[in-house]
């Protein structure tokens, strides 16, 4: 793998600059990404008046789909990449103007500063870059309304990814969620190539 490819791969964790723009284009158009994101939204069963939080919206393609369904609610999206938030703004400028969308620049620590609660929280291929730690899970639990639902979806990346490693990561995430106070946890699998996608669904009561 040449240095340019290595640099591009690193961009998916925190896109910036010209390579970050390219990474955003790949995320917005790659077939497996689109399938994974649409599948996650179906699992969440969005309602028109839901209050939604997306963590790591990337180029804003999934935000478009959420906003198309949540016509009477509000959507908040948090990302630490200014480059990705710029793409989110361009794709969803009407919702921003209407006040249906709020974009926040910051890392996961900023979740602790959000005071409102949400019906659904979604994170697709974002949380695995920094790990799922106790502080993060505590904040996610606090941000969900009673009866709220959390979806953490990922497709293993890196050298020689396997379905076994993906399922192990999902199981570990599920155990951590239960220890953090989530009442029910289910793991769903979407068969994709070269490896499957996994969604850890959790609820609070």
VOPAGU-2260 file (C-alpha; in pm, 1 decimal, decimal comma):
REM VOPAGU-2260
SITE   aa  ch    i         X         Y         Z
SITE  UNK   A    0       0,0       0,0       0,0
SITE  UNK   A    1     151,8     333,3    -104,2
SITE  UNK   A    2     175,8     639,2     118,8
SITE  UNK   A    3    -113,0     816,8     -56,4
SITE  UNK   A    4    -350,4     525,7       8,6
SITE  UNK   A    5    -237,8     509,0     371,4
SITE  UNK   A    6    -298,5     881,0     413,7
SITE  UNK   A    7    -645,9     849,2     260,0
SITE  UNK   A    8    -739,5     562,4     490,9
SITE  UNK   A    9    -637,8     769,2     794,1
SITE  UNK   A   10    -875,2    1041,3     677,7
SITE  UNK   A   11   -1181,4     830,1     754,9
SITE  UNK   A   12   -1116,4     878,6    1127,2
SITE  UNK   A   13   -1106,1    1260,1    1108,8
SITE  UNK   A   14   -1137,7    1395,3     752,5
SITE  UNK   A   15    -967,4    1726,2     676,9
SITE  UNK   A   16    -821,1    1910,1     381,9
SITE  UNK   A   17    -835,0    1787,1      23,3
SITE  UNK   A   18    -797,0    1421,6     118,5
SITE  UNK   A   19   -1075,7    1469,0     370,9
SITE  UNK   A   20   -1302,9    1599,8      95,4
SITE  UNK   A   21   -1219,8    1288,6    -109,3
SITE  UNK   A   22   -1290,6    1064,0     189,1
SITE  UNK   A   23   -1628,7    1234,1     228,1
SITE  UNK   A   24   -1708,3    1170,2    -137,6
SITE  UNK   A   25   -1624,0     802,3     -93,7
SITE  UNK   A   26   -1843,8     777,9     217,2
SITE  UNK   A   27   -2129,7     947,6      34,8
SITE  UNK   A   28   -2120,3     723,1    -271,6
SITE  UNK   A   29   -1986,6     380,6    -169,9
SITE  UNK   A   30   -2265,1     126,9    -216,0
SITE  UNK   A   31   -2197,1     -64,5     107,2
SITE  UNK   A   32   -2205,5     261,5     305,6
SITE  UNK   A   33   -2545,3     354,9     164,1
SITE  UNK   A   34   -2685,6       6,0     227,0
SITE  UNK   A   35   -2555,9       2,4     584,4
SITE  UNK   A   36   -2695,3     345,6     665,7
SITE  UNK   A   37   -3040,0     280,0     516,2
SITE  UNK   A   38   -3058,2     -53,2     702,0
SITE  UNK   A   39   -2974,5     117,7    1031,7
SITE  UNK   A   40   -3251,6     373,4     986,0
SITE  UNK   A   41   -3502,3      96,2     915,8
SITE  UNK   A   42   -3400,4     -72,9    1241,7
SITE  UNK   A   43   -3456,8     252,2    1431,6
SITE  UNK   A   44   -3814,4     286,8    1299,9
SITE  UNK   A   45   -3805,2     665,6    1279,4
SITE  UNK   A   46   -4122,7     862,3    1349,5
SITE  UNK   A   47   -4211,0    1200,7    1198,8
SITE  UNK   A   48   -4188,1    1385,6    1532,4
SITE  UNK   A   49   -3876,5    1215,5    1668,2
SITE  UNK   A   50   -3588,6    1407,0    1821,7
SITE  UNK   A   51   -3275,7    1251,5    1667,8
SITE  UNK   A   52   -2904,7    1269,5    1747,3
SITE  UNK   A   53   -2652,6    1147,8    1490,2
SITE  UNK   A   54   -2294,7    1101,3    1606,6
SITE  UNK   A   55   -2040,0    1130,3    1327,7
SITE  UNK   A   56   -2267,6    1225,4    1035,5
SITE  UNK   A   57   -1977,1    1233,9     790,2
SITE  UNK   A   58   -2078,4    1396,6     460,0
SITE  UNK   A   59   -2442,8    1426,9     565,9
SITE  UNK   A   60   -2604,5    1169,4     338,2
SITE  UNK   A   61   -2771,2     983,9     624,5
SITE  UNK   A   62   -2880,6    1318,5     767,8
SITE  UNK   A   63   -3068,2    1379,7     443,0
SITE  UNK   A   64   -3255,9    1053,0     484,9
SITE  UNK   A   65   -3332,4    1121,8     850,9
SITE  UNK   A   66   -3462,5    1470,5     777,0
SITE  UNK   A   67   -3681,9    1336,8     497,7
SITE  UNK   A   68   -3858,1    1112,0     751,5
SITE  UNK   A   69   -3847,2    1331,4    1062,5
SITE  UNK   A   70   -4043,4    1619,3     910,7
SITE  UNK   A   71   -4197,4    1735,5    1240,0
SITE  UNK   A   72   -3906,8    1674,0    1474,5
SITE  UNK   A   73   -3553,2    1802,2    1522,1
SITE  UNK   A   74   -3217,3    1652,5    1432,4
SITE  UNK   A   75   -2883,6    1726,1    1600,3
SITE  UNK   A   76   -2554,9    1603,7    1452,0
SITE  UNK   A   77   -2213,3    1605,2    1621,0
SITE  UNK   A   78   -1882,4    1566,4    1435,7
SITE  UNK   A   79   -1523,4    1658,9    1516,7
SITE  UNK   A   80   -1438,7    1713,7    1149,3
SITE  UNK   A   81   -1496,6    2066,8    1022,4
SITE  UNK   A   82   -1460,1    1930,9     668,4
SITE  UNK   A   83   -1746,6    1686,0     717,0
SITE  UNK   A   84   -1966,4    1945,7     883,2
SITE  UNK   A   85   -1914,1    2165,6     579,7
SITE  UNK   A   86   -2045,4    1886,2     356,5
SITE  UNK   A   87   -2337,9    1836,5     595,9
SITE  UNK   A   88   -2426,0    2204,7     563,9
SITE  UNK   A   89   -2419,8    2197,4     185,1
SITE  UNK   A   90   -2636,1    1886,1     165,0
SITE  UNK   A   91   -2887,2    1998,3     428,2
SITE  UNK   A   92   -2890,6    2377,6     403,3
SITE  UNK   A   93   -3271,3    2396,8     382,9
SITE  UNK   A   94   -3317,1    2205,8     710,5
SITE  UNK   A   95   -3060,1    2430,2     877,8
SITE  UNK   A   96   -3242,3    2739,9     757,2
SITE  UNK   A   97   -3574,2    2601,1     881,6
SITE  UNK   A   98   -3429,7    2523,4    1225,5
SITE  UNK   A   99   -3489,8    2148,8    1192,7
SITE  UNK   A  100   -3118,0    2067,6    1200,5
SITE  UNK   A  101   -2841,9    2169,8    1440,3
SITE  UNK   A  102   -2478,1    2089,1    1364,6
SITE  UNK   A  103   -2224,0    2079,0    1648,9
SITE  UNK   A  104   -1847,3    2069,7    1599,9
SITE  UNK   A  105   -1678,6    1870,0    1873,0
SITE  UNK   A  106   -1558,1    1530,4    1988,1
SITE  UNK   A  107   -1752,8    1285,0    2201,9
SITE  UNK   A  108   -1675,0    1482,2    2517,7
SITE  UNK   A  109   -1913,2    1747,4    2382,8
SITE  UNK   A  110   -2201,2    1501,9    2426,7
SITE  UNK   A  111   -2186,9    1579,3    2797,2
SITE  UNK   A  112   -2271,8    1942,8    2722,1
SITE  UNK   A  113   -2596,0    1865,6    2537,2
SITE  UNK   A  114   -2891,2    1924,1    2768,5
SITE  UNK   A  115   -3184,1    1797,2    2562,1
SITE  UNK   A  116   -3288,6    1433,0    2527,3
SITE  UNK   A  117   -3359,9    1229,6    2215,7
SITE  UNK   A  118   -3594,2     956,3    2098,7
SITE  UNK   A  119   -3324,6     796,3    1882,3
SITE  UNK   A  120   -2945,0     813,7    1868,6
SITE  UNK   A  121   -2756,6     676,8    1570,0
SITE  UNK   A  122   -2384,8     627,4    1508,9
SITE  UNK   A  123   -2277,3     455,2    1187,3
SITE  UNK   A  124   -1908,8     366,6    1147,8
SITE  UNK   A  125   -1800,7     639,7    1385,6
SITE  UNK   A  126   -1771,8     517,4    1744,7
SITE  UNK   A  127   -1527,1     237,6    1667,1
SITE  UNK   A  128   -1257,1     489,5    1571,0
SITE  UNK   A  129   -1216,2     604,1    1932,6
SITE  UNK   A  130   -1350,7     305,4    2119,3
SITE  UNK   A  131   -1664,8     269,9    2326,5
SITE  UNK   A  132   -1569,1     381,7    2675,7
SITE  UNK   A  133   -1760,7     419,8    3000,2
SITE  UNK   A  134   -1785,0     801,5    2984,4
SITE  UNK   A  135   -1929,6     787,1    2633,2
SITE  UNK   A  136   -2188,9     524,4    2724,8
SITE  UNK   A  137   -2292,1     718,2    3035,9
SITE  UNK   A  138   -2357,1    1024,0    2819,3
SITE  UNK   A  139   -2551,8     823,2    2561,2
SITE  UNK   A  140   -2774,7     677,9    2833,3
SITE  UNK   A  141   -2836,6    1025,4    2976,1
SITE  UNK   A  142   -2926,4    1166,2    2632,7
SITE  UNK   A  143   -3198,1     909,2    2557,3
SITE  UNK   A  144   -3557,3     966,3    2660,2
SITE  UNK   A  145   -3738,5     682,3    2841,4
SITE  UNK   A  146   -3823,3     432,5    2570,7
SITE  UNK   A  147   -3549,9     575,8    2348,2
SITE  UNK   A  148   -3340,2     364,8    2115,5
SITE  UNK   A  149   -2968,5     369,0    2034,1
SITE  UNK   A  150   -2814,6     217,1    1718,9
SITE  UNK   A  151   -2438,6     168,5    1690,0
SITE  UNK   A  152   -2355,6      28,7    1346,1
SITE  UNK   A  153   -2017,8     -60,2    1202,6
SITE  UNK   A  154   -1852,5    -264,6     931,1
SITE  UNK   A  155   -1504,2    -391,1    1024,5
SITE  UNK   A  156   -1219,8    -213,1     845,5
SITE  UNK   A  157    -842,4    -233,8     841,9
SITE  UNK   A  158    -616,1    -520,6     742,9
SITE  UNK   A  159    -790,0    -856,2     693,4
SITE  UNK   A  160   -1126,2    -773,3     856,0
SITE  UNK   A  161   -1340,6   -1074,6     946,7
SITE  UNK   A  162   -1702,3   -1141,1    1038,3
SITE  UNK   A  163   -1579,9   -1308,9    1356,3
SITE  UNK   A  164   -1396,9    -995,8    1468,7
SITE  UNK   A  165   -1702,1    -785,7    1386,8
SITE  UNK   A  166   -1932,6   -1003,8    1592,2
SITE  UNK   A  167   -1684,5   -1001,8    1881,9
SITE  UNK   A  168   -1676,2    -619,8    1875,4
SITE  UNK   A  169   -2057,1    -605,8    1866,3
SITE  UNK   A  170   -2088,8    -848,4    2158,8
SITE  UNK   A  171   -1838,5    -650,2    2364,3
SITE  UNK   A  172   -2024,4    -325,9    2287,1
SITE  UNK   A  173   -2350,9    -490,5    2391,7
SITE  UNK   A  174   -2202,2    -602,0    2723,2
SITE  UNK   A  175   -2073,0    -250,7    2789,5
SITE  UNK   A  176   -2414,5    -101,7    2712,2
SITE  UNK   A  177   -2586,7    -335,2    2957,8
SITE  UNK   A  178   -2335,5    -244,4    3229,5
SITE  UNK   A  179   -2405,2     125,0    3159,3
SITE  UNK   A  180   -2774,9      90,2    3234,0
SITE  UNK   A  181   -2935,3       4,8    2900,4
SITE  UNK   A  182   -3218,9    -242,7    2955,3
SITE  UNK   A  183   -3228,9    -436,2    2628,3
SITE  UNK   A  184   -2956,2    -499,8    2373,1
SITE  UNK   A  185   -2988,8    -682,8    2040,8
SITE  UNK   A  186   -2728,4    -743,7    1772,5
SITE  UNK   A  187   -2839,1    -737,7    1408,7
SITE  UNK   A  188   -2633,8    -845,1    1106,7
SITE  UNK   A  189   -2644,5    -722,1     747,9
SITE  UNK   A  190   -2467,8    -948,4     499,0
SITE  UNK   A  191   -2229,0    -735,2     295,5
SITE  UNK   A  192   -1899,2    -787,0     117,1
SITE  UNK   A  193   -1616,7    -824,3     201,5
SITE  UNK   A  194   -1746,5    -847,8     559,9
SITE  UNK   A  195   -2086,5    -809,0     723,8
SITE  UNK   A  196   -2215,3    -498,3     897,2
SITE  UNK   A  197   -2333,9    -519,6    1258,0
SITE  UNK   A  198   -2580,1    -303,5    1447,6
SITE  UNK   A  199   -2601,0    -300,2    1826,4
SITE  UNK   A  200   -2951,8    -185,4    1918,8
SITE  UNK   A  201   -3011,6     -75,2    2277,9
SITE  UNK   A  202   -3308,1      77,5    2459,4
SITE  UNK   A  203   -3379,0     249,7    2788,9
SITE  UNK   A  204   -3706,9     243,4    2982,2
